[in-house]
């Protein structure tokens, strides 16, 4: 039998209740007694995230999900035996490949419902696995097609709650399946509509915890309990940390909630809800931060398996199997000192000059944590009293330098706030006041390009184009003319996050020749919206220069920026072509043009 490999950072030696010190070099280090709360089991053979899971006997079945190898959507079923620390493969595959499904077990069988098929199309199909026959069968389809839901059996009835539909609309739907009659019925809807939630059952009640309204920027801390005997919901103490893409498991009236996803990072959180006192507390963090993970309780242990390691995407997926021993209290956090944060640009009291309708404000700064601190994990920006949105780090997880952008559409005084949060949850803010002048600073411009556009759009999204715009030919009438201001027309689909950049790239080396500014995705709507951006200097066009709208995506192909264009198969007379960028190359569309206006200084 394989043994579990235990991990602990601090060991202790107890001699007659005395505190013992370890001599290392010339330094004395105190060693404190600390119980082992996490250990590791054998990793899952096929790394996956967003898988369905259920337990039968001593086994945990991990079903479907998103993997690292093609095709990404899986129908694999693997079972982990907690008594032997071994995995079983070769189990009959799920009839269809699916991720973001929900599952639970009853009367010796596993029921898998909903989820996403390929291309993020949700399903309402119900599949039933009988391990005694190693066969799947299909039950009556769920009335509401959905994915990213949760499902639990209570008294022989499967309750499927929440989720997202084809339009990624959050749902409050609560539907009940009776295996004895193979029929579904509608129940009282969940008060807070959401997807990517988790649930656990305690004393005959289903506790629906966390989730989100759309993407990770819409994370929720809702905690609501459903009582099937009265068909009613009640609100409970909210989870301390708003999270979606989480997993929960219950032991002795306590619900432990693990992991989750934010717009730019994944959580290692482990928070415990005591149903008897309606209170929350923090427990020892996951060894591996992740989202879209599984959590199953046996005896006093919870097995947390698989998940996605990166925010905004199911890849890379991991197969880690980490075991939490309940009843052990985590030590108090050592870091109670807030991080430091400064806004370098714009400076306090400065004046920003924009066009007649708006001004793009490029924001940059620095942040740091104290020596020995838990390190900065997120910087967010706020304009006036509007909501916070994530800034962009210097590099992955490096917030020592950060940047962001906001667009102002009203002249006068405005406040920019930057907030840093470290891994211990400490926060600190920095603030500057600026004045915005929308009188164009006395500099007049002349329009050099104008295309109204039609109901046609180029799409920026993960896995497809990350830049779209216009390229100048050698015979373009714009070569030799200067540009300093641009208007683009955008709308959104799904839940995009981050900053959109509008730039001119040099036709020779593809470097950024001029940046007009950035547009925060929170300012977009699902209908057309015009954005006018003015650069601090002008650029004189050369052959092969490109005017581009750029966005790096969220990791989900359903989150999109739609850039308006001319859908008519005709040139605009200035010898420019629509151009898109994917991977490392550009592709011209010789019969379309970017919609909007370009202007240069007189």
C-alpha positions as semicolon CSV with decimal commas, in nm:
position;residue;x (nm);y (nm);z (nm)
1;X;0,000;0,000;0,000
2;X;0,131;0,347;-0,086
3;X;0,158;0,580;0,210
4;X;0,059;0,945;0,209
5;X;0,347;1,191;0,194
6;X;0,310;1,448;0,472
7;X;0,415;1,811;0,441
8;X;0,477;2,056;0,723
9;X;0,690;2,368;0,735
10;X;0,760;2,372;1,107
11;X;0,838;2,066;1,315
12;X;0,848;2,049;1,691
13;X;1,021;1,860;1,968
14;X;0,832;1,837;2,294
15;X;1,032;1,758;2,606
16;X;0,828;1,771;2,925
17;X;0,614;2,049;2,777
18;X;0,918;2,272;2,724
19;X;0,984;2,484;2,416
20;X;1,293;2,360;2,235
21;X;1,519;2,572;2,012
22;X;1,715;2,447;1,715
23;X;2,071;2,569;1,676
24;X;2,157;2,658;1,314
25;X;2,492;2,829;1,266
26;X;2,502;3,106;1,524
27;X;2,128;3,176;1,518
28;X;1,866;3,033;1,748
29;X;1,528;2,963;1,595
30;X;1,222;2,885;1,811
31;X;1,030;2,575;1,706
32;X;0,659;2,578;1,787
33;X;0,424;2,284;1,796
34;X;0,206;2,294;1,485
35;X;-0,023;2,012;1,380
36;X;-0,003;1,877;1,030
37;X;-0,318;1,994;0,851
38;X;-0,232;1,917;0,487
39;X;-0,081;1,609;0,325
40;X;-0,070;1,480;-0,031
41;X;-0,215;1,170;-0,191
42;X;-0,140;1,017;-0,530
43;X;-0,201;1,265;-0,810
44;X;-0,491;1,214;-1,050
45;X;-0,361;1,037;-1,365
46;X;-0,526;1,287;-1,605
47;X;-0,493;1,651;-1,492
48;X;-0,829;1,823;-1,523
49;X;-1,026;2,125;-1,407
50;X;-1,401;2,197;-1,405
51;X;-1,475;1,825;-1,365
52;X;-1,784;1,673;-1,205
53;X;-1,723;1,457;-0,898
54;X;-1,902;1,228;-0,658
55;X;-1,818;0,962;-0,400
56;X;-1,931;0,603;-0,360
57;X;-1,800;0,395;-0,072
58;X;-1,436;0,489;-0,023
59;X;-1,393;0,605;-0,383
60;X;-1,399;0,951;-0,539
61;X;-1,506;0,955;-0,906
62;X;-1,373;1,248;-1,113
63;X;-1,579;1,276;-1,431
64;X;-1,514;1,471;-1,751
65;X;-1,372;1,821;-1,722
66;X;-1,121;2,027;-1,917
67;X;-0,772;1,885;-1,973
68;X;-0,436;1,996;-2,107
69;X;-0,428;1,773;-2,416
70;X;-0,642;1,789;-2,730
71;X;-0,934;1,761;-2,731
72;X;-0,961;1,982;-2,425
73;X;-1,310;1,865;-2,331
74;X;-1,289;1,522;-2,166
75;X;-1,519;1,226;-2,109
76;X;-1,263;1,042;-1,894
77;X;-1,369;0,887;-1,563
78;X;-1,107;0,803;-1,299
79;X;-1,165;0,687;-0,941
80;X;-0,948;0,746;-0,634
81;X;-0,969;0,500;-0,344
82;X;-0,904;0,690;-0,022
83;X;-0,836;0,366;0,165
84;X;-0,551;0,253;-0,062
85;X;-0,432;0,588;-0,206
86;X;-0,461;0,441;-0,557
87;X;-0,639;0,547;-0,873
88;X;-0,846;0,325;-1,101
89;X;-0,849;0,400;-1,474
90;X;-1,021;0,220;-1,760
91;X;-1,366;0,304;-1,623
92;X;-1,637;0,334;-1,887
93;X;-1,625;0,684;-2,034
94;X;-1,901;0,939;-1,997
95;X;-2,119;0,916;-2,314
96;X;-2,030;1,274;-2,411
97;X;-1,733;1,495;-2,328
98;X;-1,842;1,768;-2,090
99;X;-1,700;2,021;-1,843
100;X;-1,866;2,239;-1,577
101;X;-2,119;1,959;-1,506
102;X;-2,252;1,870;-1,160
103;X;-2,273;1,527;-0,999
104;X;-2,378;1,340;-0,688
105;X;-2,443;0,980;-0,589
106;X;-2,750;0,796;-0,462
107;X;-2,836;0,431;-0,403
108;X;-2,510;0,302;-0,551
109;X;-2,521;0,513;-0,869
110;X;-2,371;0,844;-0,984
111;X;-2,582;1,110;-1,156
112;X;-2,411;1,367;-1,382
113;X;-2,618;1,659;-1,510
114;X;-2,565;1,966;-1,729
115;X;-2,229;2,114;-1,822
116;X;-2,062;2,251;-2,134
117;X;-2,015;2,055;-2,453
118;X;-1,755;2,168;-2,706
119;X;-1,758;2,542;-2,792
120;X;-1,907;2,624;-2,450
121;X;-2,256;2,509;-2,550
122;X;-2,448;2,400;-2,238
123;X;-2,648;2,079;-2,219
124;X;-2,945;1,957;-2,016
125;X;-2,868;1,586;-2,042
126;X;-2,859;1,358;-1,738
127;X;-2,627;1,055;-1,733
128;X;-2,634;0,776;-1,475
129;X;-2,336;0,551;-1,396
130;X;-2,374;0,208;-1,240
131;X;-2,032;0,093;-1,112
132;X;-2,156;-0,263;-1,059
133;X;-2,207;-0,291;-1,435
134;X;-1,947;-0,031;-1,537
135;X;-2,212;0,113;-1,767
136;X;-2,378;0,449;-1,832
137;X;-2,744;0,510;-1,904
138;X;-2,938;0,828;-1,971
139;X;-3,219;0,972;-1,761
140;X;-3,479;1,237;-1,838
141;X;-3,323;1,565;-1,951
142;X;-3,321;1,853;-1,710
143;X;-3,586;2,117;-1,804
144;X;-3,333;2,403;-1,808
145;X;-3,019;2,376;-2,020
146;X;-2,723;2,502;-1,815
147;X;-2,364;2,461;-1,699
148;X;-2,153;2,572;-1,400
149;X;-2,435;2,460;-1,168
150;X;-2,435;2,259;-0,846
151;X;-2,639;1,947;-0,765
152;X;-2,696;1,747;-0,446
153;X;-2,920;1,460;-0,334
154;X;-3,143;1,512;-0,028
155;X;-3,379;1,231;0,078
156;X;-3,355;1,060;-0,260
157;X;-3,418;1,371;-0,473
158;X;-3,148;1,545;-0,679
159;X;-3,165;1,925;-0,658
160;X;-2,991;2,108;-0,946
161;X;-2,934;2,472;-0,856
162;X;-2,803;2,783;-1,034
163;X;-2,569;2,782;-1,333
164;X;-2,534;2,967;-1,664
165;X;-2,727;2,934;-1,990
166;X;-2,606;2,967;-2,350
167;X;-2,577;3,345;-2,317
168;X;-2,380;3,295;-1,994
169;X;-2,672;3,452;-1,807
170;X;-2,664;3,375;-1,436
171;X;-2,952;3,156;-1,320
172;X;-3,149;3,113;-0,997
173;X;-3,314;2,796;-1,128
174;X;-3,384;2,512;-0,884
175;X;-3,507;2,188;-1,039
176;X;-3,557;1,850;-0,869
177;X;-3,510;1,504;-1,022
178;X;-3,680;1,195;-0,881
179;X;-3,491;0,878;-0,983
180;X;-3,783;0,652;-0,895
181;X;-4,011;0,821;-1,152
182;X;-3,742;0,961;-1,386
183;X;-3,915;1,301;-1,376
184;X;-3,818;1,661;-1,303
185;X;-4,011;1,934;-1,121
186;X;-3,953;2,303;-1,052
187;X;-3,877;2,424;-0,700
188;X;-3,838;2,762;-0,530
189;X;-3,564;2,957;-0,713
190;X;-3,245;3,049;-0,533
191;X;-3,261;3,413;-0,409
192;X;-2,923;3,507;-0,560
193;X;-2,882;3,407;-0,924
194;X;-2,529;3,281;-0,990
195;X;-2,303;3,030;-1,160
196;X;-1,972;2,865;-1,061
197;X;-2,112;2,816;-0,708
198;X;-2,057;2,525;-0,471
199;X;-2,286;2,347;-0,229
200;X;-2,294;2,105;0,064
201;X;-2,571;1,931;0,255
202;X;-2,604;1,956;0,633
203;X;-2,906;1,837;0,834
204;X;-3,121;1,795;0,527
205;X;-3,054;2,144;0,390
206;X;-2,860;2,244;0,079
207;X;-2,620;2,534;0,139
208;X;-2,542;2,723;-0,184
209;X;-2,218;2,913;-0,135
210;X;-2,026;3,169;-0,342
211;X;-2,029;3,176;-0,721
212;X;-2,040;3,470;-0,956
213;X;-2,270;3,673;-1,176
214;X;-2,065;3,630;-1,493
215;X;-1,683;3,620;-1,510
216;X;-1,443;3,627;-1,210
217;X;-1,494;4,004;-1,173
218;X;-1,850;3,924;-1,060
219;X;-1,755;3,701;-0,765
220;X;-2,012;3,670;-0,485
221;X;-2,000;3,579;-0,116
222;X;-2,365;3,472;-0,093
223;X;-2,457;3,185;0,139
224;X;-2,816;3,066;0,112
225;X;-2,978;2,752;0,253
226;X;-3,258;2,557;0,084
227;X;-3,497;2,348;0,293
228;X;-3,670;2,091;0,068
229;X;-3,929;2,005;0,333
230;X;-4,071;2,361;0,317
231;X;-3,945;2,453;-0,033
232;X;-3,799;2,774;0,107
233;X;-3,464;2,954;0,110
234;X;-3,300;3,149;0,392
235;X;-2,999;3,380;0,392
236;X;-2,699;3,286;0,602
237;X;-2,375;3,459;0,702
238;X;-2,187;3,550;0,382
239;X;-1,855;3,386;0,303
240;X;-1,568;3,617;0,410
241;X;-1,403;3,610;0,065
242;X;-1,620;3,652;-0,244
243;X;-1,522;3,366;-0,474
244;X;-1,646;3,163;-0,769
245;X;-1,505;2,844;-0,920
246;X;-1,487;2,691;-0,571
247;X;-1,548;2,350;-0,412
248;X;-1,711;2,271;-0,078
249;X;-1,739;1,967;0,150
250;X;-1,912;1,916;0,485
251;X;-1,793;1,736;0,798
252;X;-1,968;1,742;1,139
253;X;-2,186;2,042;1,058
254;X;-1,896;2,243;0,918
255;X;-1,869;2,335;0,550
256;X;-1,517;2,391;0,416
257;X;-1,489;2,599;0,097
258;X;-1,169;2,580;-0,109
259;X;-0,995;2,773;-0,388
260;X;-1,161;2,997;-0,644
261;X;-1,079;3,247;-0,912
262;X;-1,035;3,625;-0,936
263;X;-0,979;3,822;-1,259
264;X;-0,600;3,798;-1,233
265;X;-0,519;3,521;-0,984
266;X;-0,649;3,202;-0,826
267;X;-0,724;3,160;-0,455
268;X;-0,563;2,927;-0,204
269;X;-0,838;3,012;0,047
270;X;-0,988;2,758;0,285
271;X;-1,276;2,905;0,484
272;X;-1,500;2,711;0,725
273;X;-1,868;2,775;0,786
274;X;-2,017;2,646;1,113
275;X;-2,384;2,582;1,042
276;X;-2,468;2,561;1,414
277;X;-2,340;2,911;1,494
278;X;-2,382;3,072;1,149
279;X;-2,020;3,192;1,161
280;X;-1,713;3,169;0,938
281;X;-1,345;3,120;1,018
282;X;-1,023;3,083;0,820
283;X;-0,842;2,751;0,798
284;X;-0,500;2,648;0,665
285;X;-0,468;2,749;0,300
286;X;-0,448;2,505;0,010
287;X;-0,097;2,392;-0,075
288;X;-0,178;2,465;-0,442
289;X;-0,396;2,763;-0,532
290;X;-0,653;2,672;-0,798
291;X;-1,008;2,702;-0,925
292;X;-1,253;2,456;-1,082
293;X;-1,141;2,193;-0,830
294;X;-1,308;1,902;-0,646
295;X;-1,359;1,846;-0,273
296;X;-1,490;1,524;-0,113
297;X;-1,503;1,440;0,259
298;X;-1,428;1,101;0,415
299;X;-1,425;1,065;0,793
300;X;-1,230;1,366;0,919
301;X;-1,042;1,433;0,594
302;X;-1,126;1,627;0,280
303;X;-0,964;1,531;-0,051
304;X;-0,913;1,833;-0,280
305;X;-0,825;1,715;-0,631
306;X;-0,741;1,877;-0,964
307;X;-0,832;2,227;-1,081
308;X;-0,707;2,510;-1,298
309;X;-0,388;2,691;-1,205
310;X;-0,446;3,013;-1,398
311;X;-0,722;3,273;-1,379
312;X;-0,949;3,313;-1,678
313;X;-0,878;2,972;-1,829
314;X;-0,910;2,601;-1,752
315;X;-0,549;2,544;-1,857
316;X;-0,305;2,450;-1,731
317;X;-0,500;2,194;-1,531
318;X;-0,340;2,005;-1,245
319;X;-0,391;1,656;-1,104
320;X;-0,273;1,735;-0,751
321;X;-0,446;1,550;-0,469
322;X;-0,419;1,739;-0,142
323;X;-0,572;1,608;0,180
324;X;-0,697;1,838;0,455
325;X;-0,722;1,704;0,808
326;X;-1,013;1,881;0,974
327;X;-1,013;1,974;1,340
328;X;-0,665;2,124;1,319
329;X;-0,658;2,498;1,352
330;X;-0,428;2,701;1,133
331;X;-0,184;2,940;1,303
332;X;-0,275;3,308;1,311
333;X;-0,147;3,506;1,012
334;X;0,201;3,646;1,068
335;X;0,156;3,937;0,829
336;X;-0,063;4,215;0,968
337;X;0,121;4,506;0,804
338;X;-0,049;4,670;0,503
339;X;0,145;4,685;0,174
340;X;0,274;5,008;0,023
341;X;0,135;5,164;-0,295
342;X;0,209;5,483;-0,488
343;X;0,064;5,643;-0,800
344;X;0,354;5,775;-1,009
345;X;0,151;5,907;-1,303
346;X;-0,054;6,119;-1,328
347;X;0,084;6,335;-1,051
348;X;-0,140;6,490;-0,791
349;X;-0,289;6,818;-0,912
350;X;-0,195;6,765;-1,277
351;X;-0,416;6,862;-1,571
352;X;-0,505;6,608;-1,838
353;X;-0,610;6,743;-2,178
354;X;-0,848;6,539;-2,387
355;X;-1,062;6,571;-2,694
356;X;-1,389;6,759;-2,693
357;X;-1,569;6,451;-2,557
358;X;-1,327;6,247;-2,347
359;X;-0,978;6,207;-2,206
360;X;-0,783;5,881;-2,169
361;X;-0,585;5,871;-1,847
362;X;-0,287;5,636;-1,840
363;X;-0,209;5,542;-1,481
364;X;0,110;5,384;-1,348
365;X;0,264;5,325;-1,010
366;X;0,452;5,097;-0,773
367;X;0,364;4,867;-0,485
368;X;0,554;4,657;-0,235
369;X;0,508;4,461;0,087
370;X;0,711;4,477;0,406
371;X;1,019;4,258;0,449
372;X;0,903;3,907;0,528
373;X;0,546;3,997;0,433
374;X;0,303;3,787;0,233
375;X;0,361;3,990;-0,089
376;X;0,121;4,196;-0,297
377;X;-0,130;3,983;-0,492
378;X;-0,351;4,250;-0,654
379;X;-0,365;4,621;-0,742
380;X;-0,701;4,775;-0,833
381;X;-0,794;5,117;-0,972
382;X;-1,097;5,335;-0,917
383;X;-1,211;5,655;-1,088
384;X;-1,416;5,877;-0,856
385;X;-1,688;5,665;-0,690
386;X;-1,704;5,405;-0,968
387;X;-1,613;5,045;-0,891
388;X;-1,259;4,909;-0,866
389;X;-1,106;4,717;-1,157
390;X;-0,779;4,526;-1,173
391;X;-0,463;4,698;-1,294
392;X;-0,203;4,519;-1,507
393;X;0,107;4,384;-1,325
394;X;0,464;4,430;-1,446
395;X;0,468;4,056;-1,510
396;X;0,279;3,757;-1,377
397;X;0,239;3,802;-0,998
398;X;0,492;4,092;-1,000
399;X;0,310;4,402;-0,881
400;X;0,626;4,605;-0,806
401;X;0,525;4,813;-1,109
402;X;0,173;4,828;-1,251
403;X;-0,027;5,017;-1,512
404;X;-0,389;5,085;-1,597
405;X;-0,618;5,323;-1,779
406;X;-0,941;5,512;-1,723
407;X;-1,151;5,723;-1,960
408;X;-1,309;6,048;-1,838
409;X;-1,603;6,201;-2,023
410;X;-1,666;6,506;-1,803
411;X;-1,436;6,803;-1,749
412;X;-1,328;6,917;-1,404
413;X;-1,183;6,758;-1,092
414;X;-1,155;6,378;-1,065
415;X;-1,006;6,137;-0,811
416;X;-0,801;5,830;-0,895
417;X;-0,757;5,567;-0,623
418;X;-0,515;5,273;-0,636
419;X;-0,559;4,991;-0,384
420;X;-0,306;4,716;-0,309
421;X;-0,397;4,387;-0,139
422;X;-0,143;4,139;-0,005
423;X;-0,184;3,764;0,035
424;X;-0,275;3,803;0,403
425;X;-0,568;4,026;0,309
426;X;-0,414;4,355;0,423
427;X;-0,498;4,655;0,204
428;X;-0,374;5,009;0,152
429;X;-0,482;5,283;-0,089
430;X;-0,318;5,579;-0,257
431;X;-0,507;5,869;-0,411
432;X;-0,442;6,159;-0,649
433;X;-0,666;6,438;-0,771
434;X;-0,646;6,557;-1,131
435;X;-0,816;6,818;-1,345
436;X;-0,950;6,717;-1,687
437;X;-0,968;6,971;-1,971
438;X;-1,190;6,869;-2,262
439;X;-1,141;7,187;-2,459
440;X;-0,869;7,017;-2,672
441;X;-0,611;7,246;-2,518
442;X;-0,648;7,508;-2,787
443;X;-0,509;7,270;-3,050
444;X;-0,739;7,212;-3,344
445;X;-0,738;6,897;-3,550
446;X;-0,835;6,799;-3,902
447;X;-1,011;6,474;-3,982
448;X;-0,799;6,258;-4,215
449;X;-1,004;5,935;-4,212
450;X;-1,369;5,857;-4,147
451;X;-1,569;5,535;-4,191
452;X;-1,917;5,510;-4,035
453;X;-1,925;5,131;-4,029
454;X;-2,217;4,894;-4,064
455;X;-2,354;4,615;-3,846
456;X;-2,030;4,423;-3,890
457;X;-1,758;4,360;-3,632
458;X;-1,413;4,212;-3,591
459;X;-1,376;4,005;-3,275
460;X;-1,098;4,015;-3,016
461;X;-1,102;3,705;-2,796
462;X;-0,887;3,431;-2,648
463;X;-0,779;3,180;-2,913
464;X;-0,846;3,421;-3,199
465;X;-0,739;3,776;-3,283
466;X;-0,575;3,986;-3,012
467;X;-0,533;4,292;-3,240
468;X;-0,750;4,435;-3,514
469;X;-0,727;4,758;-3,711
470;X;-0,608;4,914;-4,035
471;X;-0,280;4,881;-4,227
472;X;-0,152;5,147;-4,471
473;X;-0,031;5,042;-4,817
474;X;0,264;5,216;-4,986
475;X;0,022;5,406;-5,208
476;X;-0,208;5,514;-4,925
477;X;-0,308;5,880;-4,929
478;X;-0,250;5,884;-4,552
479;X;0,127;5,825;-4,583
480;X;0,300;6,146;-4,472
481;X;0,000;6,271;-4,274
482;X;0,002;6,303;-3,896
483;X;-0,243;6,152;-3,647
484;X;-0,297;6,251;-3,283
485;X;-0,661;6,161;-3,212
486;X;-0,877;5,859;-3,289
487;X;-1,237;5,750;-3,240
488;X;-1,317;5,378;-3,231
489;X;-1,655;5,209;-3,192
490;X;-1,672;4,908;-2,960
491;X;-1,912;4,681;-2,779
492;X;-1,874;4,367;-2,570
493;X;-2,002;4,012;-2,543
494;X;-1,964;3,794;-2,236
495;X;-1,763;3,930;-1,944
496;X;-1,436;4,077;-2,075
497;X;-1,196;4,230;-1,822
498;X;-0,878;4,433;-1,829
499;X;-0,772;4,723;-2,051
500;X;-0,805;4,773;-2,426
501;X;-0,518;4,964;-2,589
502;X;-0,541;5,177;-2,903
503;X;-0,205;5,230;-3,073
504;X;-0,012;5,281;-3,395
505;X;0,249;5,009;-3,459
506;X;0,551;5,075;-3,677
507;X;0,530;4,901;-4,015
508;X;0,896;4,792;-4,003
509;X;0,956;4,644;-3,657
510;X;0,599;4,630;-3,515
511;X;0,699;4,841;-3,215
512;X;0,448;5,084;-3,062
513;X;0,498;5,415;-3,243
514;X;0,229;5,602;-3,050
515;X;-0,034;5,515;-2,791
516;X;-0,363;5,701;-2,793
517;X;-0,467;5,556;-2,457
518;X;-0,653;5,271;-2,294
519;X;-1,018;5,182;-2,243
520;X;-1,126;4,992;-1,934
521;X;-1,353;4,704;-2,038
522;X;-1,595;4,797;-1,757
523;X;-1,690;5,102;-1,965
524;X;-1,817;4,890;-2,257
525;X;-2,179;4,800;-2,319
526;X;-2,348;4,532;-2,527
527;X;-2,442;4,801;-2,780
528;X;-2,213;5,031;-2,980
529;X;-2,019;5,292;-2,785
530;X;-1,774;5,545;-2,930
531;X;-1,443;5,621;-2,759
532;X;-1,231;5,920;-2,859
533;X;-0,869;5,908;-2,744
534;X;-0,600;6,171;-2,787
535;X;-0,228;6,098;-2,768
536;X;0,015;6,334;-2,598
537;X;0,203;6,370;-2,928
538;X;0,138;6,305;-3,298
539;X;0,269;6,040;-3,536
540;X;0,346;6,077;-3,907
541;X;0,228;5,776;-4,105
542;X;0,467;5,559;-4,308
543;X;0,392;5,270;-4,540
544;X;0,281;4,951;-4,357
545;X;0,203;5,134;-4,031
546;X;-0,093;4,984;-3,849
547;X;-0,364;5,152;-3,640
548;X;-0,477;4,884;-3,394
549;X;-0,722;4,807;-3,117
550;X;-0,553;4,551;-2,888
551;X;-0,682;4,326;-2,608
552;X;-0,526;4,011;-2,461
553;X;-0,848;3,829;-2,364
554;X;-0,954;3,653;-2,043
555;X;-0,879;3,292;-2,131
556;X;-1,242;3,229;-2,226
557;X;-1,354;3,250;-2,590
558;X;-1,699;3,368;-2,476
559;X;-1,553;3,695;-2,348
560;X;-1,519;3,920;-2,652
561;X;-1,449;4,276;-2,765
562;X;-1,634;4,359;-3,087
563;X;-1,466;4,628;-3,301
564;X;-1,697;4,793;-3,552
565;X;-1,598;4,789;-3,917
566;X;-1,737;4,852;-4,266
567;X;-1,901;4,536;-4,386
568;X;-1,935;4,656;-4,746
569;X;-1,695;4,494;-4,993
570;X;-1,543;4,822;-5,108
571;X;-1,241;5,033;-5,020
572;X;-1,271;5,375;-4,859
573;X;-1,042;5,544;-5,114
574;X;-0,742;5,588;-4,886
575;X;-0,577;5,254;-4,969
576;X;-0,593;5,101;-4,624
577;X;-0,696;4,748;-4,539
578;X;-0,855;4,592;-4,233
579;X;-0,593;4,379;-4,057
580;X;-0,609;4,122;-3,779
581;X;-0,337;3,971;-3,562
582;X;-0,336;3,619;-3,421
583;X;-0,039;3,449;-3,261
584;X;0,263;3,602;-3,433
585;X;0,123;3,705;-3,770
586;X;-0,112;3,954;-3,936
587;X;-0,383;3,881;-4,191
588;X;-0,525;4,148;-4,425
589;X;-0,891;4,177;-4,522
590;X;-0,872;4,367;-4,849
591;X;-1,241;4,453;-4,866
592;X;-1,320;4,601;-4,526
593;X;-1,223;4,905;-4,318
594;X;-1,214;4,992;-3,949
595;X;-1,504;5,216;-3,843
596;X;-1,433;5,547;-3,673
597;X;-1,250;5,877;-3,722
598;X;-0,882;5,971;-3,729
599;X;-0,763;6,328;-3,686
600;X;-0,429;6,505;-3,694
601;X;-0,300;6,844;-3,575
602;X;-0,334;7,144;-3,805
